């Protein structure tokens, strides 16, 4: 950095008596700008973001058939499944097939997908067959997984999923998540919806401006 300052001095016609003072001033400016670049790079690295502001997740059957969900998992940026009941999440559905297949079964941590053991199953096949997961707090989500039924009728398990904020405004939606395969699971990587500035680029621009401003002051 000091070498850069000296190189600038060589190519400018200035009073030799002020050269040392100018060199020191420019060196300090470059150091401050270098710190800004360093901090900027750090911010860029740590600013990885997911789907910001999620409060509720709504799940429906993409085929307009019975909605059957073994487990819903929503991972935040710390890889914590915040859709678990033990994490404070709650599950609601307007109806269920039986008392043993109610909505809370979908967030109990059991992915076995066996009816009557650990699975939500809707009573109807209409649009009212909707499972809503409400998170304990507003979250920034990195990924989502949903598990379907394993003991029967797994061809039904294709889902539409909607992510909403605390005001009920849709943030993101995904259609036709297919859990009919041998794993009976569908996964989704959520998009980065946070606008992240590029501080490193801004700092580099500032570096040049600092140098030019310093030269103009000394030359005048």
C-alpha positions as a Markdown table, in Angstrom:
| # | Residue | x | y | z |
|---|---|---|---|---|
| 1 | Unk | 0.0 | 0.0 | 0.0 |
| 2 | Unk | 2.9 | 2.4 | 0.8 |
| 3 | Unk | 4.4 | 1.6 | -2.5 |
| 4 | Unk | 1.3 | 2.7 | -4.3 |
| 5 | Unk | 1.3 | 6.0 | -2.5 |
| 6 | Unk | 5.0 | 6.6 | -3.4 |
| 7 | Unk | 4.3 | 5.7 | -7.1 |
| 8 | Unk | 1.6 | 8.4 | -7.2 |
| 9 | Unk | 4.0 | 10.9 | -5.8 |
| 10 | Unk | 6.6 | 10.3 | -8.4 |
| 11 | Unk | 4.2 | 11.1 | -11.2 |
| 12 | Unk | 3.0 | 14.4 | -9.8 |
| 13 | Unk | 4.9 | 17.7 | -9.8 |
| 14 | Unk | 4.7 | 18.9 | -6.2 |
| 15 | Unk | 6.7 | 20.9 | -3.8 |
| 16 | Unk | 9.5 | 18.5 | -2.5 |
| 17 | Unk | 9.2 | 20.0 | 1.0 |
| 18 | Unk | 5.7 | 18.7 | 1.2 |
| 19 | Unk | 6.3 | 15.3 | -0.4 |
| 20 | Unk | 6.8 | 13.4 | 2.9 |
| 21 | Unk | 3.7 | 14.9 | 4.5 |
| 22 | Unk | 1.6 | 14.1 | 1.4 |
| 23 | Unk | 3.0 | 10.5 | 1.3 |
| 24 | Unk | 2.0 | 10.0 | 4.9 |
| 25 | Unk | -1.5 | 11.4 | 4.3 |
| 26 | Unk | -2.0 | 9.2 | 1.3 |
| 27 | Unk | -0.8 | 6.1 | 3.1 |
| 28 | Unk | -3.3 | 6.7 | 5.9 |
| 29 | Unk | -6.1 | 7.1 | 3.3 |
| 30 | Unk | -5.1 | 3.9 | 1.6 |
| 31 | Unk | -5.0 | 2.1 | 5.0 |
| 32 | Unk | -8.5 | 3.3 | 5.9 |
| 33 | Unk | -9.8 | 2.2 | 2.5 |
| 34 | Unk | -8.2 | -1.2 | 2.8 |
| 35 | Unk | -10.0 | -1.7 | 6.1 |
| 36 | Unk | -13.2 | -0.8 | 4.4 |
| 37 | Unk | -12.5 | -3.3 | 1.7 |
| 38 | Unk | -11.8 | -6.0 | 4.4 |
| 39 | Unk | -15.0 | -5.2 | 6.2 |
| 40 | Unk | -16.9 | -5.2 | 3.0 |
| 41 | Unk | -15.7 | -8.6 | 2.0 |
| 42 | Unk | -16.6 | -9.9 | 5.4 |
| 43 | Unk | -20.1 | -8.5 | 5.0 |
| 44 | Unk | -20.5 | -10.1 | 1.6 |
| 45 | Unk | -19.5 | -13.5 | 2.9 |
| 46 | Unk | -21.8 | -13.3 | 5.9 |
| 47 | Unk | -24.8 | -11.9 | 4.1 |
| 48 | Unk | -25.9 | -15.2 | 2.6 |
| 49 | Unk | -29.7 | -15.1 | 2.9 |
| 50 | Unk | -32.7 | -17.3 | 2.4 |
| 51 | Unk | -36.5 | -16.7 | 2.2 |
| 52 | Unk | -36.9 | -13.8 | 4.6 |
| 53 | Unk | -39.9 | -13.0 | 6.8 |
| 54 | Unk | -41.7 | -16.4 | 6.8 |
| 55 | Unk | -44.4 | -16.9 | 9.4 |
| 56 | Unk | -46.8 | -19.4 | 8.0 |
| 57 | Unk | -46.6 | -22.3 | 5.5 |
| 58 | Unk | -49.7 | -23.5 | 3.7 |
| 59 | Unk | -49.8 | -27.0 | 2.1 |
| 60 | Unk | -52.5 | -28.4 | -0.3 |
| 61 | Unk | -52.8 | -31.3 | -2.6 |
| 62 | Unk | -51.8 | -30.4 | -6.2 |
| 63 | Unk | -54.1 | -33.2 | -7.5 |
| 64 | Unk | -57.2 | -32.1 | -5.5 |
| 65 | Unk | -57.1 | -35.4 | -3.7 |
| 66 | Unk | -56.9 | -36.2 | 0.0 |
| 67 | Unk | -54.1 | -34.3 | 1.6 |
| 68 | Unk | -51.9 | -36.7 | 3.6 |
| 69 | Unk | -48.7 | -35.4 | 5.2 |
| 70 | Unk | -46.4 | -37.4 | 7.3 |
| 71 | Unk | -44.0 | -34.6 | 8.3 |
| 72 | Unk | -43.2 | -31.0 | 7.4 |
| 73 | Unk | -39.7 | -29.7 | 7.9 |
| 74 | Unk | -38.6 | -26.1 | 7.5 |
| 75 | Unk | -34.9 | -25.3 | 8.1 |
| 76 | Unk | -33.7 | -21.8 | 8.9 |
| 77 | Unk | -30.2 | -20.4 | 8.2 |
| 78 | Unk | -28.9 | -22.2 | 11.3 |
| 79 | Unk | -30.1 | -25.6 | 10.0 |
| 80 | Unk | -32.8 | -25.8 | 12.7 |
| 81 | Unk | -36.1 | -27.3 | 11.8 |
| 82 | Unk | -38.4 | -24.6 | 13.0 |
| 83 | Unk | -41.5 | -26.4 | 11.8 |
| 84 | Unk | -41.3 | -28.8 | 14.7 |
| 85 | Unk | -43.9 | -28.6 | 17.5 |
| 86 | Unk | -41.0 | -28.8 | 20.0 |
| 87 | Unk | -39.7 | -25.6 | 18.4 |
| 88 | Unk | -43.0 | -23.8 | 19.1 |
| 89 | Unk | -44.6 | -24.4 | 15.7 |
| 90 | Unk | -48.3 | -25.2 | 15.5 |
| 91 | Unk | -50.4 | -27.0 | 12.8 |
| 92 | Unk | -54.0 | -26.4 | 11.8 |
| 93 | Unk | -56.4 | -27.9 | 9.3 |
| 94 | Unk | -60.2 | -27.4 | 9.0 |
| 95 | Unk | -60.8 | -31.1 | 9.3 |
| 96 | Unk | -59.1 | -34.5 | 9.6 |
| 97 | Unk | -60.0 | -38.1 | 8.6 |
| 98 | Unk | -60.0 | -39.3 | 12.2 |
| 99 | Unk | -58.8 | -38.3 | 15.7 |
| 100 | Unk | -55.6 | -40.2 | 15.0 |
| 101 | Unk | -54.7 | -38.2 | 11.9 |
| 102 | Unk | -55.1 | -34.6 | 13.0 |
| 103 | Unk | -52.9 | -31.7 | 11.9 |
| 104 | Unk | -50.3 | -31.8 | 14.7 |
| 105 | Unk | -49.2 | -35.2 | 13.5 |
| 106 | Unk | -47.4 | -33.4 | 10.6 |
| 107 | Unk | -45.0 | -31.6 | 12.9 |
| 108 | Unk | -44.3 | -34.2 | 15.6 |
| 109 | Unk | -40.8 | -35.2 | 14.2 |
| 110 | Unk | -42.0 | -38.6 | 13.0 |
| 111 | Unk | -41.5 | -39.2 | 9.2 |
| 112 | Unk | -42.8 | -42.8 | 9.2 |
| 113 | Unk | -45.8 | -41.9 | 7.1 |
| 114 | Unk | -48.1 | -44.6 | 8.6 |
| 115 | Unk | -51.8 | -43.8 | 8.9 |
| 116 | Unk | -53.0 | -43.6 | 12.5 |
| 117 | Unk | -49.4 | -43.5 | 13.8 |
| 118 | Unk | -47.9 | -40.2 | 12.6 |
| 119 | Unk | -49.6 | -38.6 | 9.7 |
| 120 | Unk | -52.1 | -35.9 | 8.9 |
| 121 | Unk | -55.0 | -37.0 | 6.6 |
| 122 | Unk | -57.7 | -34.6 | 5.5 |
| 123 | Unk | -61.4 | -35.5 | 5.6 |
| 124 | Unk | -62.2 | -33.9 | 2.2 |
| 125 | Unk | -60.7 | -33.6 | -1.2 |
| 126 | Unk | -61.9 | -30.0 | -1.8 |
| 127 | Unk | -60.0 | -26.8 | -1.6 |
| 128 | Unk | -60.7 | -26.9 | 2.2 |
| 129 | Unk | -58.1 | -29.6 | 2.5 |
| 130 | Unk | -55.4 | -27.2 | 3.6 |
| 131 | Unk | -52.7 | -27.7 | 6.2 |
| 132 | Unk | -51.3 | -24.5 | 7.8 |
| 133 | Unk | -48.0 | -24.5 | 9.7 |
| 134 | Unk | -47.5 | -21.4 | 11.9 |
| 135 | Unk | -43.9 | -20.9 | 13.1 |
| 136 | Unk | -43.2 | -19.6 | 16.6 |
| 137 | Unk | -41.4 | -16.5 | 15.2 |
| 138 | Unk | -40.7 | -14.9 | 11.9 |
| 139 | Unk | -38.0 | -16.9 | 10.2 |
| 140 | Unk | -35.5 | -16.7 | 7.4 |
| 141 | Unk | -35.7 | -20.2 | 5.7 |
| 142 | Unk | -33.1 | -22.0 | 3.8 |
| 143 | Unk | -34.9 | -25.1 | 2.7 |
| 144 | Unk | -38.1 | -27.1 | 3.0 |
| 145 | Unk | -39.0 | -30.8 | 3.1 |
| 146 | Unk | -42.3 | -32.7 | 3.1 |
| 147 | Unk | -42.8 | -36.4 | 3.7 |
| 148 | Unk | -45.8 | -38.3 | 2.3 |
| 149 | Unk | -47.6 | -41.5 | 3.2 |
| 150 | Unk | -45.7 | -44.8 | 3.1 |
| 151 | Unk | -48.3 | -47.5 | 3.9 |
| 152 | Unk | -50.8 | -46.8 | 1.1 |
| 153 | Unk | -51.9 | -44.5 | -1.7 |
| 154 | Unk | -48.6 | -42.6 | -2.0 |
| 155 | Unk | -49.5 | -41.6 | -5.6 |
| 156 | Unk | -51.6 | -38.8 | -4.1 |
| 157 | Unk | -48.6 | -37.1 | -2.5 |
| 158 | Unk | -47.9 | -34.2 | -4.8 |
| 159 | Unk | -48.1 | -30.9 | -3.0 |
| 160 | Unk | -48.5 | -27.1 | -3.6 |
| 161 | Unk | -46.8 | -25.0 | -0.9 |
| 162 | Unk | -47.2 | -21.3 | -0.1 |
| 163 | Unk | -44.9 | -19.4 | 2.2 |
| 164 | Unk | -46.5 | -16.2 | 3.8 |
| 165 | Unk | -45.4 | -13.4 | 6.1 |
| 166 | Unk | -47.0 | -12.4 | 9.4 |
| 167 | Unk | -49.6 | -10.3 | 7.5 |
| 168 | Unk | -50.6 | -13.2 | 5.3 |
| 169 | Unk | -48.9 | -11.9 | 2.2 |
| 170 | Unk | -47.4 | -14.5 | 0.0 |
| 171 | Unk | -43.6 | -14.5 | -0.2 |
| 172 | Unk | -43.0 | -17.5 | -2.3 |
| 173 | Unk | -44.9 | -20.6 | -3.7 |
| 174 | Unk | -43.9 | -23.9 | -5.1 |
| 175 | Unk | -46.1 | -26.2 | -7.1 |
| 176 | Unk | -46.1 | -30.0 | -7.7 |
| 177 | Unk | -43.6 | -31.0 | -5.0 |
| 178 | Unk | -43.5 | -34.8 | -5.7 |
| 179 | Unk | -43.2 | -37.1 | -2.8 |
| 180 | Unk | -44.5 | -40.2 | -4.6 |
| 181 | Unk | -41.1 | -41.8 | -5.0 |
| 182 | Unk | -39.4 | -44.5 | -3.0 |
| 183 | Unk | -38.2 | -42.0 | -0.4 |
| 184 | Unk | -41.7 | -40.5 | 0.0 |
| 185 | Unk | -40.1 | -37.1 | 0.4 |
| 186 | Unk | -39.9 | -33.9 | -1.6 |
| 187 | Unk | -37.4 | -31.1 | -0.9 |
| 188 | Unk | -37.1 | -27.5 | -1.9 |
| 189 | Unk | -34.2 | -25.0 | -1.7 |
| 190 | Unk | -35.7 | -21.6 | -1.0 |
| 191 | Unk | -34.5 | -18.5 | -2.9 |
| 192 | Unk | -32.5 | -15.7 | -1.6 |
| 193 | Unk | -35.1 | -12.8 | -1.3 |
| 194 | Unk | -32.8 | -10.4 | 0.5 |
| 195 | Unk | -31.2 | -7.6 | -1.5 |
| 196 | Unk | -27.6 | -7.7 | -0.4 |
| 197 | Unk | -25.3 | -4.7 | -1.4 |
| 198 | Unk | -21.8 | -5.3 | -2.5 |
| 199 | Unk | -19.7 | -3.4 | 0.0 |
| 200 | Unk | -16.4 | -4.6 | -1.3 |
| 201 | Unk | -17.1 | -2.9 | -4.6 |
| 202 | Unk | -18.2 | 0.2 | -2.9 |
| 203 | Unk | -15.1 | 0.3 | -0.8 |
| 204 | Unk | -12.8 | -0.2 | -3.8 |
| 205 | Unk | -14.5 | 2.8 | -5.5 |
| 206 | Unk | -14.0 | 4.8 | -2.2 |
| 207 | Unk | -10.3 | 3.9 | -2.3 |
| 208 | Unk | -9.9 | 5.6 | -5.7 |
| 209 | Unk | -11.9 | 8.6 | -4.6 |
| 210 | Unk | -9.9 | 9.0 | -1.4 |
| 211 | Unk | -6.6 | 9.0 | -3.4 |
| 212 | Unk | -7.9 | 11.6 | -6.0 |
| 213 | Unk | -9.3 | 13.9 | -3.3 |
| 214 | Unk | -6.0 | 13.8 | -1.3 |
| 215 | Unk | -4.0 | 14.6 | -4.4 |
| 216 | Unk | -6.2 | 17.5 | -5.3 |
| 217 | Unk | -6.0 | 19.0 | -1.8 |
| 218 | Unk | -2.2 | 18.7 | -1.7 |
| 219 | Unk | -1.7 | 20.0 | -5.3 |
| 220 | Unk | -3.8 | 23.1 | -4.5 |
